[in-house]
Amino acid sequence: MNILIAPDKFRGSFSSTQAAEAIFTGIKEALPDLKYQIQPISDGGEGTLDIITKSQKGQVIEFSTFDPIGRPITSPIGLINVSGQRICVIESSYASGLRLLSSKERNPLKTSSYGTGLLIQSALEYGCDQIVVGLGGTGTIDAGMGLLQALGAKFISKKHGVVHPFDCKDDIIDICLKNLD
């Protein structure tokens, strides 16, 4: 019998790789004669970059960006080569993630996806042919507005003028909500 061990993360306790290894250890102890294959998975949030990059024998490089409330950080981008195509893998949770915020900082009306946009810009400048973005685990609900601002888009409020990526105003929220209808 062959057993496939393919868990997602256990948020707050184990990455998908750590969970897979723990499950493997327990099952192997109970059933040592079976064949096992370990393949951690991800839902697009935490772990996506690592799983894709490792499975494709890629590399990870760091770039400067900002966290969801505008603090400077470094964040990884995975680089893989598939059929001669240079593909960059970006996990939004590294730059715009909930995990970067303390419980007191978790206010989706004051957070931005700007840092993820800067990672996309870095991937473009690095010369990637394709970019894969995992969008899970974020600490923002800006509908990609910050991401687009990092790529050069400008949003203008009648009341406040040009909108800064980390400065959400009530009238801007109203505009965003109306556009969701």
VOVEX-906521 format. One line per 3 residues: number of its first residue (from 1); their letters; for each residue x, y, z of N, C-alpha, C, CB. Coordinates in Angstrom, 3 decimals. Glycine has a CB too. Example, Ala and Ser with C-alpha at 12.3 -4.5 7.8 and 13.67 -1.06 7.14 Angstrom:
! VOVEX-906521
1 = as = 13.190 -5.690 7.800 12.300 -4.500 7.800 13.200 -3.300 7.800 11.308 -4.473 9.046  12.850 -2.250 7.080 13.670 -1.060 7.140 12.900 0.030 7.870 14.084 -0.598 5.725
***
This chain:
! VOVEX-906521
1 = mni = 0.840 -1.171 0.000 0.000 0.000 0.000 0.892 1.244 0.000 -0.959 -0.007 1.217  0.481 2.250 -0.787 1.167 3.533 -0.843 0.316 4.581 -0.147 1.463 3.947 -2.306  0.957 5.418 0.645 0.242 6.473 1.353 0.799 7.820 0.913 0.361 6.298 2.897
4 = lia = -0.104 8.712 0.512 0.259 10.077 0.169 -0.098 10.966 1.354 -0.460 10.551 -1.139  0.898 11.672 1.854 0.691 12.603 2.960 0.754 14.002 2.363 1.765 12.407 4.114  -0.412 14.683 2.302 -0.499 15.972 1.605 -1.338 16.977 2.392 -1.093 15.781 0.204
7 = pdk = -0.833 17.436 3.540 -1.605 18.405 4.316 -1.317 19.851 3.912 -1.316 18.224 5.787  -2.261 20.710 4.205 -2.047 22.156 4.153 -1.485 22.545 5.530 -3.402 22.955 3.805  -1.222 23.817 5.716 -0.699 24.318 6.989 -1.726 24.146 8.101 -0.300 25.797 6.864
10 = frg = -1.238 24.195 9.312 -2.074 24.280 10.497 -1.765 25.656 11.068 -1.793 23.093 11.548  -2.505 26.661 10.588 -2.193 28.065 10.880 -1.922 28.282 12.368 -3.342 28.969 10.425  -0.799 28.922 12.613 -0.434 29.243 13.981 0.371 28.167 14.685 -1.651 29.516 14.756
13 = sfs = 0.517 26.998 14.041 1.297 25.952 14.703 2.284 25.253 13.768 0.367 24.931 15.299  1.843 24.794 12.588 2.723 24.073 11.680 2.591 24.592 10.260 2.422 22.585 11.720  3.716 24.690 9.556 3.656 24.905 8.109 3.192 23.595 7.489 5.055 25.367 7.519
16 = stq = 2.853 23.603 6.213 2.411 22.357 5.575 3.540 21.324 5.555 1.920 22.632 4.138  4.775 21.770 5.404 5.925 20.847 5.424 6.096 20.244 6.812 7.225 21.578 4.996  6.017 21.073 7.847 6.134 20.561 9.217 4.994 19.597 9.535 6.143 21.724 10.229
19 = aae = 3.788 19.919 9.097 2.646 19.035 9.337 2.849 17.696 8.637 1.340 19.695 8.856  3.311 17.741 7.385 3.547 16.496 6.631 4.589 15.624 7.324 4.004 16.813 5.192  5.656 16.244 7.797 6.709 15.482 8.484 6.205 14.876 9.794 7.918 16.382 8.761
22 = aif = 5.383 15.628 10.538 4.822 15.108 11.793 3.882 13.935 11.524 4.072 16.224 12.553  3.042 14.069 10.502 2.124 12.980 10.138 2.911 11.756 9.698 1.158 13.426 9.016  3.936 11.980 8.877 4.793 10.885 8.414 5.419 10.151 9.604 5.899 11.422 7.475
25 = tgi = 5.951 10.902 10.556 6.603 10.291 11.719 5.625 9.388 12.476 7.160 11.382 12.662  4.409 9.879 12.695 3.416 9.086 13.416 2.972 7.844 12.671 2.226 9.925 13.715  2.692 7.980 11.388 2.229 6.830 10.605 3.346 5.817 10.406 1.691 7.288 9.247
28 = kea = 4.554 6.295 10.149 5.701 5.394 9.917 5.972 4.557 11.166 6.974 6.207 9.526  5.787 5.155 12.335 5.989 4.416 13.583 4.942 3.309 13.729 5.928 5.372 14.795  3.715 3.609 13.356 2.635 2.626 13.491 2.648 1.589 12.369 1.291 3.333 13.513
31 = lpd = 2.994 2.005 11.159 2.955 1.121 9.984 4.267 1.239 9.204 1.740 1.472 9.067  5.352 0.687 9.725 6.681 0.894 9.128 6.892 0.246 7.759 7.712 0.375 10.056  6.082 -0.723 7.371 6.322 -1.452 6.129 5.629 -0.854 4.904 5.880 -2.861 6.297
34 = lky = 4.899 0.192 5.072 4.197 0.807 3.944 5.092 1.815 3.232 2.908 1.492 4.421  4.710 2.140 1.992 5.442 3.149 1.222 4.740 4.493 1.395 5.533 2.755 -0.293  5.546 5.539 1.516 5.015 6.872 1.774 5.568 7.875 0.780 5.337 7.312 3.197
37 = qiq = 4.722 8.825 0.443 5.168 9.975 -0.329 4.643 11.216 0.393 4.662 9.909 -1.833  5.529 12.177 0.595 5.143 13.412 1.273 5.072 14.519 0.236 6.147 13.777 2.417  3.920 15.200 0.174 3.740 16.340 -0.736 2.896 17.401 -0.042 3.070 15.894 -2.078
40 = pis = 3.558 18.332 0.664 2.795 19.415 1.290 2.032 20.202 0.223 3.735 20.358 2.091  0.900 20.759 0.613 0.094 21.552 -0.317 -0.203 22.915 0.293 -1.223 20.817 -0.672  -0.771 23.790 -0.502 -1.149 25.107 -0.025 -2.395 25.559 -0.770 0.008 26.122 -0.209
43 = dgg = -3.140 26.440 -0.130 -4.365 26.955 -0.728 -4.179 28.320 -1.380 -5.440 27.040 0.315  -2.923 28.730 -1.558 -2.643 30.039 -2.136 -2.162 31.037 -1.108 -3.862 30.572 -2.815  -2.275 30.689 0.166 -1.794 31.549 1.241 -0.418 31.120 1.694 -2.760 31.535 2.415
46 = egt = -0.211 31.153 3.010 1.088 30.812 3.573 1.562 29.446 3.092 1.026 30.837 5.092  2.803 29.404 2.637 3.408 28.165 2.176 3.433 28.001 0.672 2.696 27.025 2.767  2.649 28.770 -0.058 2.561 28.625 -1.512 3.913 28.803 -2.184 1.573 29.626 -2.079
49 = ldi = 4.605 29.882 -1.862 5.904 30.168 -2.476 6.884 29.030 -2.207 6.475 31.501 -1.947  6.984 28.600 -0.950 7.936 27.549 -0.591 7.628 26.231 -1.303 7.932 27.335 0.917  6.372 25.856 -1.326 5.995 24.581 -1.937 6.283 24.578 -3.434 4.514 24.290 -1.688
52 = itk = 5.871 25.620 -4.132 6.104 25.672 -5.583 7.591 25.744 -5.882 5.379 26.878 -6.210  8.304 26.611 -5.176 9.726 26.792 -5.454 10.515 25.519 -5.179 10.286 27.940 -4.622  10.250 24.868 -4.049 10.960 23.622 -3.728 10.613 22.508 -4.705 10.633 23.178 -2.304
55 = sqk = 9.334 22.376 -5.061 8.938 21.280 -5.956 9.531 21.431 -7.349 7.424 21.206 -6.055  9.839 22.673 -7.748 10.419 22.932 -9.074 11.926 23.169 -9.011 9.742 24.136 -9.714  12.512 22.908 -7.835 13.955 23.077 -7.623 14.417 24.490 -7.997 14.736 22.038 -8.444
58 = gqv = 13.620 25.457 -7.578 13.933 26.859 -7.846 14.764 27.471 -6.742 12.665 27.655 -8.027  14.852 28.777 -6.767 15.589 29.485 -5.742 14.729 30.610 -5.197 16.920 30.028 -6.292  15.098 31.080 -4.022 14.375 32.158 -3.375 15.329 33.333 -3.208 13.785 31.705 -2.004
61 = ief = 14.864 34.527 -3.609 15.658 35.735 -3.400 14.808 36.767 -2.661 16.175 36.309 -4.756  15.465 37.661 -1.954 14.786 38.661 -1.128 14.743 40.010 -1.830 15.481 38.797 0.229  13.647 40.727 -1.641 13.480 42.071 -2.180 12.939 42.986 -1.081 12.530 42.064 -3.415
64 = stf = 13.258 44.260 -1.181 12.726 45.259 -0.244 11.299 45.598 -0.623 13.601 46.541 -0.232  10.467 45.754 0.393 9.069 46.119 0.177 8.522 46.722 1.468 8.221 44.880 -0.270  7.200 46.756 1.602 6.558 47.264 2.806 5.527 46.261 3.301 5.901 48.633 2.542
67 = dpi = 5.307 46.249 4.624 4.268 45.394 5.193 2.909 46.089 5.029 4.562 45.083 6.703  1.820 45.499 5.512 0.487 46.068 5.262 0.245 47.471 5.818 -0.528 45.165 5.828  1.059 47.901 6.804 0.856 49.243 7.346 2.015 50.181 7.006 0.676 49.173 8.856
70 = grp = 2.861 49.786 6.066 3.871 50.682 5.528 5.249 50.616 6.143 3.399 52.021 5.648  5.517 49.620 6.971 6.859 49.467 7.530 7.753 48.768 6.515 6.819 48.674 8.863  9.013 49.225 6.361 9.930 48.556 5.425 10.271 47.143 5.904 11.224 49.383 5.256
73 = its = 10.239 46.201 4.980 10.599 44.810 5.255 11.297 44.243 4.027 9.339 43.956 5.628  11.832 43.040 4.158 12.271 42.283 2.987 11.341 41.100 2.846 13.770 41.821 3.111  11.148 40.673 1.621 10.214 39.590 1.345 10.771 38.723 0.230 8.816 40.141 0.968
76 = pig = 10.527 37.410 0.289 11.056 36.522 -0.745 10.198 36.476 -1.996 11.200 35.139 -0.196  10.859 36.190 -3.088 10.214 35.841 -4.354 10.860 34.531 -4.798 10.375 36.994 -5.457  10.045 33.561 -5.201 10.567 32.304 -5.714 10.830 32.423 -7.208 9.591 31.150 -5.426
79 = lin = 11.938 31.866 -7.651 12.293 31.863 -9.073 12.370 30.423 -9.547 13.644 32.605 -9.327  11.570 30.102 -10.560 11.611 28.751 -11.128 11.738 28.856 -12.645 10.337 27.933 -10.733  12.205 27.787 -13.244 12.333 27.722 -14.694 11.480 26.557 -15.172 13.833 27.559 -15.141
82 = vsg = 10.503 26.850 -16.011 9.634 25.814 -16.563 9.645 25.962 -18.075 8.173 25.915 -15.990  10.148 24.957 -18.751 10.217 24.951 -20.221 10.880 26.214 -20.771 8.813 24.810 -20.813  11.952 26.627 -20.127 12.690 27.796 -20.583 12.092 29.124 -20.178 12.804 27.757 -22.039
85 = qri = 10.973 29.103 -19.493 10.330 30.325 -19.024 10.774 30.622 -17.589 8.785 30.200 -19.106  11.193 31.849 -17.361 11.564 32.291 -16.017 10.277 32.760 -15.327 12.660 33.446 -16.061  9.880 32.019 -14.282 8.631 32.299 -13.580 8.943 32.748 -12.158 7.705 31.053 -13.573
88 = cvi = 8.340 33.863 -11.757 8.471 34.366 -10.388 7.208 33.992 -9.624 8.707 35.919 -10.366  7.413 33.509 -8.410 6.303 33.133 -7.540 6.290 34.102 -6.365 6.427 31.641 -7.052  5.166 34.778 -6.196 5.003 35.755 -5.130 3.866 35.295 -4.229 4.727 37.179 -5.701
91 = ess = 4.114 35.351 -2.938 3.086 35.011 -1.955 2.698 36.304 -1.247 3.593 33.917 -0.927  1.485 36.764 -1.463 1.071 38.055 -0.915 1.149 38.097 0.603 -0.335 38.376 -1.357  1.048 36.959 1.257 1.092 36.967 2.720 2.457 37.387 3.259 0.735 35.593 3.254
94 = yas = 3.508 37.322 2.438 4.816 37.773 2.896 4.897 39.290 2.995 5.895 37.262 1.967  4.226 40.016 2.132 4.281 41.478 2.156 2.994 42.102 2.684 4.566 42.007 0.768  1.875 41.468 2.443 0.584 42.040 2.824 -0.160 41.148 3.808 -0.274 42.273 1.590
97 = glr = 0.578 40.297 4.498 -0.043 39.257 5.291 -0.503 39.631 6.679 0.866 38.174 5.404  -1.541 38.957 7.091 -2.091 39.079 8.434 -1.029 38.718 9.469 -3.333 38.181 8.596  -0.162 37.774 9.133 0.853 37.318 10.081 1.875 38.398 10.427 1.566 36.114 9.522
100 = lls = 1.927 39.480 9.656 2.863 40.574 9.899 2.319 41.610 10.880 3.211 41.247 8.595  1.075 41.443 11.269 0.400 42.439 12.098 0.099 41.896 13.486 -0.889 42.897 11.430  0.291 42.745 14.493 -0.137 42.373 15.839 -1.664 42.459 15.886 0.523 43.301 16.932
103 = ske = -2.259 41.917 16.916 -3.722 41.956 17.007 -4.243 43.396 17.028 -4.196 41.209 18.263  -3.492 44.329 17.595 -3.913 45.734 17.640 -3.784 46.418 16.284 -3.096 46.492 18.672  -2.939 45.896 15.400 -2.730 46.497 14.081 -3.689 45.951 13.026 -1.304 46.268 13.632
106 = rnp = -4.466 44.974 13.355 -5.351 44.311 12.392 -6.614 45.130 12.138 -5.728 42.915 12.891  -6.468 46.120 11.298 -7.579 46.972 10.907 -7.562 47.029 9.382 -7.476 48.416 11.555  -8.431 46.287 8.711 -8.385 46.228 7.251 -8.654 47.562 6.563 -9.370 45.226 6.768
109 = lkt = -9.157 48.542 7.304 -9.379 49.860 6.718 -8.097 50.700 6.713 -10.480 50.592 7.482  -7.038 50.198 7.351 -5.774 50.924 7.405 -4.614 50.122 6.819 -5.459 51.304 8.834  -4.902 49.008 6.191 -3.843 48.176 5.623 -3.905 48.221 4.097 -3.963 46.717 6.128
112 = ssy = -2.789 47.841 3.482 -2.669 47.979 2.034 -1.933 46.792 1.421 -1.947 49.277 1.687  -2.252 46.527 0.181 -1.550 45.503 -0.608 -0.374 46.103 -1.378 -2.524 44.823 -1.588  0.006 47.329 -1.060 1.085 48.031 -1.749 2.377 47.207 -1.795 1.348 49.365 -1.068
115 = gtg = 2.743 46.582 -0.686 3.970 45.785 -0.633 3.978 44.636 -1.630 4.165 45.240 0.755  2.827 44.010 -1.831 2.739 42.942 -2.834 2.933 43.516 -4.233 1.377 42.210 -2.739  2.381 44.695 -4.484 2.598 45.362 -5.769 4.065 45.657 -6.020 1.805 46.650 -5.830
118 = lli = 4.782 46.074 -4.962 6.224 46.309 -5.120 6.965 45.021 -5.457 6.808 46.925 -3.843  6.524 43.901 -4.900 7.148 42.616 -5.252 6.892 42.272 -6.712 6.617 41.489 -4.346  5.690 42.548 -7.201 5.391 42.312 -8.618 6.291 43.198 -9.477 3.884 42.591 -8.928
121 = qsa = 6.442 44.459 -9.083 7.324 45.376 -9.821 8.762 44.857 -9.817 7.268 46.798 -9.208  9.227 44.353 -8.686 10.572 43.785 -8.600 10.723 42.584 -9.525 10.889 43.380 -7.160  9.695 41.741 -9.586 9.736 40.577 -10.478 9.796 41.008 -11.932 8.516 39.680 -10.249
124 = ley = 9.055 42.044 -12.285 9.102 42.567 -13.659 10.495 43.100 -13.989 8.050 43.683 -13.850  11.069 43.855 -13.056 12.411 44.399 -13.262 13.461 43.307 -13.313 12.752 45.386 -12.165  13.223 42.210 -12.633 14.150 41.075 -12.608 14.115 40.301 -13.929 13.810 40.136 -11.439
127 = gcd = 13.099 40.545 -14.728 13.024 39.917 -16.043 12.221 38.639 -16.109 14.370 39.638 -16.515  11.261 38.482 -15.227 10.437 37.271 -15.248 9.506 37.272 -16.452 9.622 37.151 -13.951  9.346 36.093 -17.053 8.430 35.936 -18.185 6.985 35.806 -17.714 8.821 34.713 -19.018
130 = qiv = 6.814 35.200 -16.544 5.487 35.018 -15.962 5.581 35.280 -14.466 4.931 33.584 -16.247  4.467 35.702 -13.889 4.407 35.925 -12.451 3.183 35.200 -11.913 4.357 37.450 -12.110  3.394 34.401 -10.880 2.322 33.694 -10.194 2.187 34.336 -8.826 2.606 32.146 -10.087
133 = vgl = 0.973 34.779 -8.481 0.748 35.430 -7.192 -0.266 34.625 -6.390 0.259 36.891 -7.385  0.150 34.155 -5.220 -0.757 33.515 -4.270 -1.388 34.599 -3.421 -0.015 32.467 -3.382  -2.707 34.643 -3.359 -3.396 35.766 -2.720 -3.992 35.467 -1.346 -4.477 36.234 -3.610
136 = ggt = -3.673 34.356 -0.741 -4.254 34.041 0.560 -3.470 34.620 1.717 -4.358 32.563 0.725  -4.108 34.650 2.873 -3.445 35.047 4.108 -3.170 36.528 4.252 -2.186 34.329 4.223  -3.890 37.359 3.499 -3.615 38.790 3.548 -4.314 39.463 4.721 -4.041 39.447 2.251
139 = gti = -3.783 40.612 5.108 -4.359 41.406 6.181 -4.971 42.686 5.654 -3.311 41.726 7.223  -5.489 42.647 4.436 -6.047 43.845 3.817 -7.286 43.490 3.004 -4.999 44.536 2.924  -8.149 44.470 2.845 -9.323 44.310 1.984 -9.398 45.479 1.008 -10.627 44.217 2.829
142 = dag = -8.241 45.916 0.522 -8.219 47.103 -0.340 -8.530 46.801 -1.800 -6.877 47.766 -0.252  -8.970 45.590 -2.084 -9.365 45.180 -3.444 -8.231 45.357 -4.450 -10.583 45.982 -3.903  -6.990 45.285 -3.974 -5.842 45.410 -4.866 -5.454 46.844 -5.185 -6.122 44.695 -6.131
145 = mgl = -6.076 47.810 -4.538 -5.799 49.210 -4.815 -4.324 49.537 -4.533 -6.723 50.113 -3.974  -3.802 49.110 -3.393 -2.400 49.361 -3.066 -1.467 48.684 -4.050 -2.093 48.888 -1.659  -1.796 47.455 -4.434 -1.005 46.716 -5.415 -0.923 47.503 -6.725 -1.615 45.314 -5.663
148 = lqa = -2.050 48.004 -7.181 -2.086 48.782 -8.422 -1.324 50.099 -8.292 -3.529 49.059 -8.824  -1.385 50.723 -7.107 -0.623 51.953 -6.883 0.870 51.696 -6.989 -0.955 52.549 -5.513  1.332 50.574 -6.470 2.756 50.232 -6.564 3.185 50.048 -8.016 3.055 48.956 -5.766
151 = lga = 2.243 49.674 -8.859 2.536 49.470 -10.280 2.274 50.724 -11.113 1.707 48.317 -10.820  1.965 51.842 -10.445 1.831 53.115 -11.142 0.440 53.710 -11.236 2.335 52.959 -12.474  -0.583 52.976 -10.810 -1.944 53.523 -10.870 -2.113 54.619 -9.826 -2.997 52.407 -10.654
154 = kfi = -2.952 55.580 -10.150 -3.270 56.654 -9.205 -4.767 56.629 -8.942 -2.820 58.052 -9.751  -5.133 56.766 -7.666 -6.523 56.847 -7.272 -6.742 58.236 -6.692 -6.902 55.721 -6.247  -7.805 58.872 -7.134 -8.054 60.246 -6.730 -9.426 60.337 -6.074 -7.957 61.205 -7.938
157 = skk = -9.448 60.950 -4.917 -10.669 61.185 -4.167 -11.080 62.638 -4.375 -10.478 60.860 -2.651  -12.347 62.878 -4.643 -12.831 64.257 -4.799 -12.566 65.064 -3.529 -14.344 64.271 -5.134  -12.696 64.419 -2.418 -12.559 65.102 -1.141 -11.099 65.271 -0.692 -13.324 64.347 -0.089
160 = hgv = -10.237 64.273 -1.010 -8.881 64.261 -0.463 -7.768 64.331 -1.511 -8.697 63.034 0.352  -8.079 64.337 -2.769 -7.046 64.366 -3.819 -6.435 62.991 -4.031 -5.945 65.373 -3.462  -5.152 62.958 -4.397 -4.470 61.684 -4.662 -4.436 60.870 -3.371 -3.017 61.919 -5.213
163 = vhp = -4.803 59.617 -3.465 -4.891 58.725 -2.316 -3.537 58.056 -2.083 -6.001 57.661 -2.526  -3.040 58.146 -0.877 -1.805 57.477 -0.475 -2.131 56.017 -0.163 -1.147 58.188 0.764  -1.252 55.081 -0.519 -1.567 53.658 -0.322 -1.903 53.250 1.106 -0.426 52.847 -0.779
166 = fdc = -1.358 53.942 2.102 -1.587 53.535 3.485 -2.492 54.506 4.232 -0.267 53.410 4.210  -3.300 55.260 3.498 -4.144 56.272 4.113 -5.561 56.167 3.558 -3.568 57.686 3.875  -6.339 55.257 4.103 -7.694 55.037 3.615 -8.637 56.069 4.231 -8.169 53.599 3.941
169 = kdd = -9.464 56.675 3.425 -10.425 57.682 3.873 -11.840 57.153 3.678 -10.230 59.019 3.105  -12.772 57.688 4.454 -14.153 57.222 4.404 -14.759 57.289 3.009 -14.990 58.026 5.349  -14.527 58.390 2.276 -15.144 58.512 0.957 -14.552 57.504 -0.024 -14.969 59.935 0.418
172 = iid = -13.293 57.122 0.178 -12.661 56.121 -0.689 -13.275 54.752 -0.417 -11.120 56.084 -0.467  -13.509 54.459 0.853 -14.164 53.195 1.203 -15.534 53.126 0.549 -14.290 53.043 2.738  -16.278 54.235 0.606 -17.600 54.274 -0.030 -17.493 53.992 -1.524 -18.271 55.639 0.203
175 = icl = -16.490 54.594 -2.187 -16.306 54.364 -3.634 -16.032 52.897 -3.899 -15.148 55.229 -4.191  -15.135 52.305 -3.096 -14.785 50.884 -3.284 -16.009 49.994 -3.090 -13.666 50.464 -2.302  -16.788 50.264 -2.040 -17.964 49.456 -1.776 -19.009 49.591 -2.861 -18.558 49.828 -0.454
178 = knl = -19.196 50.804 -3.408 -20.150 51.011 -4.481 -19.731 50.262 -5.746 -20.297 52.499 -4.772  -18.419 50.188 -5.980 -17.917 49.492 -7.160 -18.047 47.980 -7.048 -16.477 49.858 -7.395  -18.265 47.466 -5.848 -18.450 46.027 -5.669 -19.845 45.573 -6.054 -18.170 45.642 -4.238
181 = d = -20.782 46.493 -6.118 -22.178 46.140 -6.459 -22.315 45.700 -7.896 -23.104 47.320 -6.205
***
